[in-house]
Amino acid sequence: MTESTLAAPTPRLKRAAAPDVARGLVLIGIALANVPFFLFGTELGIALKPVSDDATDQWTNVFVAMLFDNRSYPLFALLFGYGMTQLMTREYTRGASWEDTRRLLIRRNLWLIAFGAAHGVLLFFGDILGPYGLLGLALVLLIRASGKVLAIVGWICFGMLVLIGALEGLSGLFGMVDGGMTTGAPFGSAAADTFGIAVLLRAGEWFVQMVGMPVGGIGLLAPMILGMWLARRRVLEDPTPHLRRLGLAAGIGISVSLLGAVPLALALLGIVEYGIFVEPLVTMLHAGTGALGAVGYVALIAILAGRRETPGPISRIFAALGQRSLSGYLTQSLVFVIVFAPYTLGLGDQLGIAEASQIAVITWLGTLIAANVLAAVDKPGPAEWALRKLVYRPRRRATPSSEANTAS
């Protein structure tokens, strides 16, 4: 059988519910984590959070830091690794060779990089599609590795994730250099006066991010590798044999994640003021425990959404967005540009973090509703449709000889 005959996406109705439910839910965390970067003209503090004397803004920062910052992206990375392994398993089940499957995986990740370039240049410098596509190419080298190799590489990458977390705590050192971070967004594109200038700035910012991925983003390989390991055991498709371990992972992971965010929360509330050399330790703790929180979240979702053979109505609501998560993610950035950029509605220097977070939640709810409308008529999201058209080649009819070879 040829690659073109074999390669085709899994029908939406046959997909496992838990991974899609997780993808749909994590998008609200990504929206809340990203929206501060569209605000400009506001002083930034620890963990690049907008500084405010308003109690509502402060508590909003705490809420997002406790539940979503450094937790949403590791969870998305875990699901990314899980999905890659599912894709490989599906192709093997259909009779594809490793060479054909590898080409499919490489092609998909290259197109993700292309989508990421368009997203990063046109809408949001903090794009994750390009980095995930780049890391996905590295995962192709690891996807058939032994469990021992995955464990070694995964722990090394987890150490890098914790160390890179220190960068979010260097605001004090930045302040010593420039007298205080008063420019608002940490990247200039958010405050650009025209779309053309913003595009030029975002192009440079996205390129720098991609060049720095071998160092700055390698930590995300840790949850991706864990996702691959879980997919080999079909933990999200069939969680019942793993309920005890999943329960422990949920209880311990979420508890540790909340405790690890407390020092940062105290700083965001102004209760504790850390020195410039302690802040990186606080954000390292936040990043490391956040990755454990991501594991706890996915374990809890598996317990709640994955045990039923037929997804319940609530699971179907979130799964609809999870099946169209690429479109949902891109829509968030489009809405944020329209609302916050200086060359559109220009609210990025007028709204506080609480109001901006409300817009983020409303945007997520809008994508949730749109996804369910599409699900009702069994249609993919526009971005998913485009990606599948580009990744999966037209399927050729099998010739009688090839059918005979397949039967044999």
Solvent accessible surface area in square Angstrom, and as a share of the most:
residue,aa,sasa,rsa
1,M,103,0.46
2,T,60,0.35
3,E,16,0.07
4,S,11,0.07
5,T,19,0.11
6,L,4,0.02
7,A,1,0.01
8,A,11,0.08
9,P,42,0.26
10,T,40,0.23
11,P,67,0.42
12,R,36,0.13
13,L,162,0.80
14,K,156,0.66
15,R,69,0.25
16,A,27,0.21
17,A,17,0.13
18,A,1,0.01
19,P,3,0.02
20,D,2,0.01
21,V,6,0.04
22,A,0,0.00
23,R,34,0.12
24,G,0,0.00
25,L,57,0.28
26,V,8,0.04
27,L,0,0.00
28,I,35,0.18
29,G,1,0.01
30,I,0,0.00
31,A,0,0.00
32,L,7,0.03
33,A,12,0.09
34,N,8,0.04
35,V,0,0.00
36,P,10,0.06
37,F,51,0.21
38,F,15,0.06
39,L,6,0.03
40,F,24,0.10
41,G,61,0.59
42,T,39,0.23
43,E,85,0.38
44,L,11,0.06
45,G,17,0.16
46,I,16,0.08
47,A,14,0.11
48,L,42,0.21
49,K,11,0.05
50,P,6,0.04
51,V,71,0.41
52,S,30,0.19
53,D,143,0.74
54,D,72,0.37
55,A,61,0.47
56,T,80,0.47
57,D,15,0.08
58,Q,40,0.18
59,W,148,0.52
60,T,22,0.13
61,N,6,0.03
62,V,12,0.07
63,F,106,0.44
64,V,3,0.02
65,A,0,0.00
66,M,39,0.18
67,L,52,0.26
68,F,34,0.14
69,D,21,0.11
70,N,36,0.18
71,R,0,0.00
72,S,5,0.03
73,Y,43,0.17
74,P,8,0.05
75,L,6,0.03
76,F,26,0.11
77,A,0,0.00
78,L,0,0.00
79,L,1,0.00
80,F,29,0.12
81,G,0,0.00
82,Y,0,0.00
83,G,20,0.19
84,M,5,0.02
85,T,2,0.01
86,Q,52,0.23
87,L,13,0.06
88,M,18,0.08
89,T,70,0.41
90,R,41,0.15
91,E,3,0.01
92,Y,83,0.32
93,T,115,0.67
94,R,74,0.27
95,G,53,0.51
96,A,10,0.08
97,S,51,0.33
98,W,35,0.12
99,E,83,0.37
100,D,19,0.10
101,T,1,0.01
102,R,91,0.33
103,R,109,0.40
104,L,2,0.01
105,L,1,0.00
106,I,62,0.32
107,R,34,0.12
108,R,68,0.25
109,N,1,0.01
110,L,92,0.46
111,W,87,0.30
112,L,11,0.05
113,I,33,0.17
114,A,44,0.34
115,F,33,0.14
116,G,0,0.00
117,A,31,0.24
118,A,52,0.40
119,H,4,0.02
120,G,0,0.00
121,V,35,0.20
122,L,84,0.42
123,L,31,0.15
124,F,7,0.03
125,F,19,0.08
126,G,18,0.17
127,D,0,0.00
128,I,14,0.07
129,L,13,0.06
130,G,0,0.00
131,P,6,0.04
132,Y,6,0.02
133,G,0,0.00
134,L,58,0.29
135,L,11,0.06
136,G,0,0.00
137,L,48,0.24
138,A,33,0.26
139,L,0,0.00
140,V,9,0.05
141,L,151,0.75
142,L,28,0.14
143,I,1,0.00
144,R,140,0.51
145,A,22,0.17
146,S,61,0.39
147,G,33,0.31
148,K,154,0.65
149,V,65,0.37
150,L,3,0.01
151,A,51,0.39
152,I,92,0.47
153,V,40,0.23
154,G,11,0.10
155,W,181,0.64
156,I,110,0.56
157,C,3,0.02
158,F,48,0.20
159,G,31,0.30
160,M,54,0.24
161,L,18,0.09
162,V,32,0.19
163,L,103,0.51
164,I,43,0.22
165,G,6,0.06
166,A,18,0.14
167,L,100,0.50
168,E,50,0.23
169,G,0,0.00
170,L,38,0.19
171,S,13,0.08
172,G,19,0.18
173,L,57,0.29
174,F,91,0.38
175,G,19,0.18
176,M,136,0.61
177,V,131,0.75
178,D,90,0.47
179,G,75,0.72
180,G,21,0.20
181,M,28,0.12
182,T,89,0.52
183,T,105,0.61
184,G,0,0.00
185,A,7,0.05
186,P,40,0.25
187,F,84,0.35
188,G,46,0.44
189,S,3,0.02
190,A,13,0.10
191,A,42,0.33
192,A,7,0.05
193,D,106,0.55
194,T,65,0.38
195,F,96,0.40
196,G,43,0.41
197,I,87,0.44
198,A,0,0.00
199,V,29,0.17
200,L,133,0.66
201,L,73,0.36
202,R,10,0.04
203,A,37,0.29
204,G,38,0.36
205,E,24,0.11
206,W,28,0.10
207,F,128,0.53
208,V,102,0.59
209,Q,56,0.25
210,M,22,0.10
211,V,92,0.53
212,G,33,0.32
213,M,12,0.05
214,P,89,0.56
215,V,96,0.55
216,G,38,0.36
217,G,6,0.06
218,I,50,0.25
219,G,3,0.03
220,L,36,0.18
221,L,12,0.06
222,A,11,0.08
223,P,9,0.06
224,M,0,0.00
225,I,6,0.03
226,L,56,0.28
227,G,0,0.00
228,M,1,0.00
229,W,95,0.33
230,L,21,0.10
231,A,8,0.06
232,R,85,0.31
233,R,103,0.38
234,R,127,0.46
235,V,6,0.03
236,L,3,0.01
237,E,44,0.20
238,D,59,0.31
239,P,1,0.01
240,T,77,0.45
241,P,88,0.55
242,H,33,0.15
243,L,49,0.24
244,R,191,0.70
245,R,151,0.55
246,L,14,0.07
247,G,33,0.32
248,L,91,0.45
249,A,30,0.24
250,A,9,0.07
251,G,42,0.41
252,I,107,0.54
253,G,6,0.06
254,I,39,0.20
255,S,57,0.37
256,V,47,0.27
257,S,1,0.01
258,L,62,0.31
259,L,127,0.63
260,G,4,0.04
261,A,0,0.00
262,V,59,0.34
263,P,33,0.21
264,L,0,0.00
265,A,8,0.07
266,L,59,0.29
267,A,20,0.16
268,L,22,0.11
269,L,33,0.16
270,G,61,0.59
271,I,117,0.59
272,V,52,0.30
273,E,168,0.76
274,Y,45,0.17
275,G,42,0.40
276,I,50,0.25
277,F,149,0.62
278,V,65,0.37
279,E,25,0.11
280,P,17,0.10
281,L,108,0.54
282,V,9,0.05
283,T,0,0.00
284,M,40,0.18
285,L,80,0.40
286,H,1,0.01
287,A,5,0.04
288,G,8,0.07
289,T,13,0.08
290,G,0,0.00
291,A,9,0.07
292,L,74,0.37
293,G,0,0.00
294,A,1,0.01
295,V,37,0.21
296,G,0,0.00
297,Y,44,0.17
298,V,4,0.02
299,A,1,0.01
300,L,70,0.35
301,I,20,0.10
302,A,0,0.00
303,I,33,0.17
304,L,129,0.64
305,A,8,0.06
306,G,11,0.11
307,R,137,0.50
308,R,150,0.55
309,E,180,0.81
310,T,91,0.53
311,P,37,0.23
312,G,7,0.07
313,P,85,0.53
314,I,120,0.61
315,S,16,0.10
316,R,125,0.46
317,I,73,0.37
318,F,44,0.18
319,A,8,0.06
320,A,4,0.03
321,L,1,0.01
322,G,2,0.02
323,Q,31,0.14
324,R,5,0.02
325,S,14,0.09
326,L,19,0.09
327,S,14,0.09
328,G,3,0.03
329,Y,3,0.01
330,L,37,0.18
331,T,52,0.30
332,Q,3,0.01
333,S,3,0.02
334,L,87,0.43
335,V,42,0.24
336,F,2,0.01
337,V,11,0.06
338,I,82,0.42
339,V,20,0.11
340,F,0,0.00
341,A,9,0.07
342,P,41,0.25
343,Y,54,0.20
344,T,58,0.34
345,L,112,0.56
346,G,12,0.11
347,L,50,0.25
348,G,0,0.00
349,D,81,0.42
350,Q,123,0.55
351,L,41,0.20
352,G,23,0.22
353,I,7,0.04
354,A,9,0.07
355,E,82,0.37
356,A,0,0.00
357,S,7,0.05
358,Q,110,0.49
359,I,37,0.19
360,A,0,0.00
361,V,48,0.28
362,I,115,0.58
363,T,11,0.06
364,W,17,0.06
365,L,78,0.39
366,G,37,0.36
367,T,11,0.06
368,L,18,0.09
369,I,116,0.59
370,A,53,0.41
371,A,4,0.03
372,N,44,0.23
373,V,92,0.53
374,L,51,0.25
375,A,40,0.31
376,A,87,0.67
377,V,92,0.53
378,D,75,0.39
379,K,111,0.47
380,P,31,0.20
381,G,0,0.00
382,P,98,0.62
383,A,11,0.09
384,E,16,0.07
385,W,141,0.49
386,A,29,0.23
387,L,14,0.07
388,R,51,0.19
389,K,129,0.55
390,L,74,0.37
391,V,1,0.00
392,Y,28,0.11
393,R,112,0.41
394,P,119,0.75
395,R,149,0.55
396,R,146,0.53
397,R,231,0.84
398,A,44,0.34
399,T,74,0.43
400,P,112,0.71
401,S,73,0.47
402,S,27,0.17
403,E,99,0.44
404,A,61,0.47
405,N,104,0.53
406,T,70,0.40
407,A,92,0.71
408,S,126,0.81
